């Protein structure tokens, strides 16, 4: 299988955004802490109507920045 085909399959099965419970689980934190960071504007999220979703790719970028110390720590 070629690389383009693999990437297409990967994108087809990876959601663009996840719910609060899914995002908290992916990050290994509580939903309450995730919500605190969300309300403070410390973590990437989007509002669609009444729903709050967390873009997967933006979470990856944010987490990498946290791990590399390129942004302020979020230890609230």
C-alpha positions, 0 to 999 in steps of 0.5 A: 500500500502506498503512503498516500493511500495510508494517509487517506485511510488515516484521515477518513477514520480520525475525527476532526474534533472530539467531545469534552469527555473524549478530549479529557480521556485523550489527554489523561486529565479530568473533564473538570480540569479540561473545562476549567482550561476551556473556560480560561481560554487555555486550550484549543476549542470551538463552539458549534451552537451549544456544543464545545468541541476540541479539534484533534490536530490543534490539541496535538499542536497544543500538547507538543508546545506544552511538552516543549515548554514553548508556552506558559504552563497550565498547572491550575 
